[in-house]
Structure formats: C-alpha cells, structure tokens
Amino acid sequence: MLSEDFKSISELKEAFPDEQSCIEHLERLRWNGQIVSPFDPNSKVYRCKQNRYRCRNSRKYFNVKTNTVFYNSKIELQKWFVAIWLITHENRAISSIELSETLEITQKSAWFMIKHIRHYFDLEKKSGEKKKLKERKKKIDEIEVVVEKDRLQLVEWLKQLKK
C-alpha cells in the first residue's frame, strides 16, 4: 500500500503530514488519475466538494475510502498508515493496547484497526498456519518421546535376554 519503504514512524508521518496528503496518496494508488465509480465502473464521475465524487448512473456519492479498509472510519488516515506499517513490519504481533498508546486512540479503536488490517492483508491466515505448524511440531516431539521410550524398553529387554 505504501509505495515507499519507511524505516520509522517519524519518516512515515513526515511523508504524510496531514489528511489531505494521505487522501492524495490513496487516490494515486487506487485510481492513478482515472477516477472510477465503485458502483458502476462505466459511469461518468463528477468531482464534488470535500474530496467526494458522484457516480452519474447510480447517483451515489463516494470517496477514495469507499470499499476499502478505511471505509466508515473516523480515524485519521495518517493513524491508519502508521498502524498498517507497524502491523506489517513488526516481527511480532502488536497488541491493541500497545497500538492505542502509539496512536493515542482508545484500545477499542486500536483493536478494530488491528482486526481489519489483519483481515485485509490476510495476516490472520498466516497466524493460523503458524499455530498449525506449532501443533505439528508438538506432535512430532511427542512421537519422538514415545519412540525413544520404546527404544529404551527394547534395549533393556535385549539385555535381559542376553543374561
């Protein structure tokens, strides 16, 4: 989503200092100068006030956030960008409490953001795969223990036969 690779949150905030710069970035990513209605891709689109557009055929209003992870969220885009950067670039899972402190938002909002970002970037599937991998490894360890016990019992049985 973010076209540049940022090394820190401060670099990210510097690149996107306000809501308008975030909106312009999303418009470049999503439409690249050719605004398309999410309701009717063949319809003519009219530019309206406050970064809104209107689809001629459906007569519905929309903006760059329509049908995205940001849709119907009152949280500023800069905070969304920071959250996405943290969640996708951290080697460990970030908690909603930690994210809420970083973004200075409520824990409930942070949880909402984490849930939507993980779903949107399909990160839930990866964490599920990690769980399955851990379960397989645990089963393999258990099998190794059983095999080792059986081997020791077999060795003792053979010793008794030799006597």
C-alpha positions as CSV (number, residue, x, y, z in Angstrom):
1,M,0.0,0.0,0.0
2,L,2.7,2.4,1.0
3,S,4.9,2.9,-2.1
4,E,8.0,3.8,-0.2
5,D,9.8,1.7,2.4
6,F,9.8,3.7,5.6
7,K,12.4,3.0,8.3
8,S,10.4,4.7,11.2
9,I,7.1,6.1,12.2
10,S,8.6,9.6,12.1
11,E,9.5,9.1,8.4
12,L,6.0,7.9,7.6
13,K,4.4,10.9,9.4
14,E,6.8,13.3,7.6
15,A,5.8,11.8,4.2
16,F,2.1,12.1,5.1
17,P,1.8,15.1,7.4
18,D,-2.0,15.7,7.1
19,E,-5.2,14.0,6.0
20,Q,-5.1,15.6,2.5
21,S,-1.7,14.2,1.7
22,C,-3.0,10.7,2.7
23,I,-6.1,11.1,0.5
24,E,-4.0,12.2,-2.5
25,H,-1.7,9.2,-2.0
26,L,-4.7,6.8,-1.8
27,E,-6.2,8.4,-4.9
28,R,-2.9,7.9,-6.8
29,L,-2.7,4.2,-5.7
30,R,-6.4,3.5,-6.3
31,W,-7.2,5.4,-9.5
32,N,-3.9,6.8,-10.9
33,G,-5.7,9.9,-12.3
34,Q,-8.7,7.9,-13.7
35,I,-11.4,8.0,-11.1
36,V,-13.8,5.1,-11.3
37,S,-17.1,4.7,-9.5
38,P,-17.3,1.7,-7.2
39,F,-21.0,1.5,-8.0
40,D,-20.7,1.5,-11.8
41,P,-17.3,1.3,-13.5
42,N,-18.6,2.6,-16.8
43,S,-20.4,5.7,-15.3
44,K,-19.2,9.2,-15.6
45,V,-17.9,10.6,-12.4
46,Y,-18.3,14.2,-11.1
47,R,-16.0,15.8,-8.6
48,C,-17.7,17.3,-5.6
49,K,-16.6,19.2,-2.5
50,Q,-14.5,17.8,0.3
51,N,-12.8,15.0,-1.7
52,R,-16.1,13.4,-2.7
53,Y,-17.3,12.2,-6.1
54,R,-20.6,11.3,-7.5
55,C,-21.5,8.5,-9.9
56,R,-23.7,9.7,-12.7
57,N,-25.5,6.4,-13.3
58,S,-26.2,5.4,-9.7
59,R,-26.3,9.0,-8.3
60,K,-24.4,7.8,-5.3
61,Y,-21.6,9.7,-3.6
62,F,-18.3,8.1,-2.8
63,N,-14.7,8.9,-1.9
64,V,-11.3,7.2,-2.0
65,K,-12.1,5.3,1.2
66,T,-15.3,3.7,-0.2
67,N,-15.0,-0.2,-0.3
68,T,-11.6,-0.1,1.4
69,V,-10.3,-1.0,4.9
70,F,-10.7,2.7,5.8
71,Y,-14.4,2.9,4.9
72,N,-16.7,4.4,7.5
73,S,-13.8,5.0,9.9
74,K,-13.5,8.3,11.7
75,I,-9.9,7.6,12.5
76,E,-7.4,9.8,10.5
77,L,-5.7,8.2,7.6
78,Q,-2.3,9.0,9.0
79,K,-3.0,6.8,12.0
80,W,-4.2,4.1,9.7
81,F,-1.0,4.3,7.7
82,V,1.1,4.1,10.9
83,A,-1.0,1.1,12.1
84,I,-0.5,-0.7,8.8
85,W,3.2,0.0,8.9
86,L,3.5,-1.3,12.5
87,I,1.4,-4.4,11.9
88,T,3.0,-5.4,8.6
89,H,6.6,-4.6,9.5
90,E,6.8,-5.9,13.1
91,N,8.3,-9.3,13.6
92,R,6.0,-9.9,16.5
93,A,2.2,-9.3,16.9
94,I,1.4,-5.9,18.3
95,S,-1.3,-5.7,20.9
96,S,-4.3,-3.4,20.8
97,I,-3.1,-1.7,24.0
98,E,0.3,-1.1,22.5
99,L,-1.2,0.3,19.3
100,S,-3.6,2.5,21.2
101,E,-0.7,4.1,23.2
102,T,1.3,4.6,20.0
103,L,-1.5,6.2,18.0
104,E,-3.1,7.9,21.0
105,I,-6.5,6.4,20.4
106,T,-8.8,4.1,22.5
107,Q,-7.9,0.5,22.9
108,K,-11.3,-0.4,21.3
109,S,-10.4,1.6,18.2
110,A,-6.9,0.0,18.1
111,W,-8.5,-3.5,18.3
112,F,-10.9,-2.5,15.5
113,M,-7.9,-1.4,13.3
114,I,-5.8,-4.5,14.0
115,K,-8.8,-6.8,13.2
116,H,-9.5,-5.0,9.9
117,I,-5.8,-4.7,8.8
118,R,-5.1,-8.4,9.6
119,H,-8.2,-9.4,7.6
120,Y,-7.4,-7.0,4.7
121,F,-3.8,-8.1,4.4
122,D,-4.7,-11.8,5.0
123,L,-2.5,-11.9,8.1
124,E,-5.0,-14.0,10.1
125,K,-4.3,-16.9,7.7
126,K,-0.6,-16.7,8.4
127,S,-1.0,-16.7,12.1
128,G,-3.4,-19.7,11.7
129,E,-0.7,-21.5,9.7
130,K,1.8,-20.8,12.5
131,K,-0.5,-22.4,15.0
132,K,-0.8,-25.5,12.8
133,L,2.9,-25.6,12.4
134,K,3.5,-25.4,16.2
135,E,0.8,-28.2,16.7
136,R,2.6,-30.4,14.2
137,K,6.0,-29.8,15.8
138,K,4.5,-30.6,19.2
139,K,3.0,-33.9,17.8
140,I,6.4,-34.8,16.3
141,D,8.1,-34.1,19.6
142,E,5.6,-36.3,21.4
143,I,6.2,-39.1,18.8
144,E,9.9,-38.8,19.3
145,V,9.4,-39.2,23.1
146,V,7.3,-42.3,22.6
147,V,9.8,-43.8,20.1
148,E,12.7,-43.1,22.5
149,K,10.8,-44.7,25.4
150,D,10.1,-47.8,23.2
151,R,13.7,-47.9,22.1
152,L,14.9,-47.9,25.7
153,Q,12.4,-50.6,26.7
154,L,13.6,-52.7,23.7
155,V,17.3,-52.2,24.7
156,E,16.5,-53.3,28.3
157,W,14.6,-56.3,27.0
158,L,17.5,-57.3,24.8
159,K,19.9,-57.0,27.8
160,Q,17.6,-59.3,29.9
161,L,17.6,-61.9,27.0
162,K,21.4,-62.0,27.0
163,K,21.6,-62.8,30.7
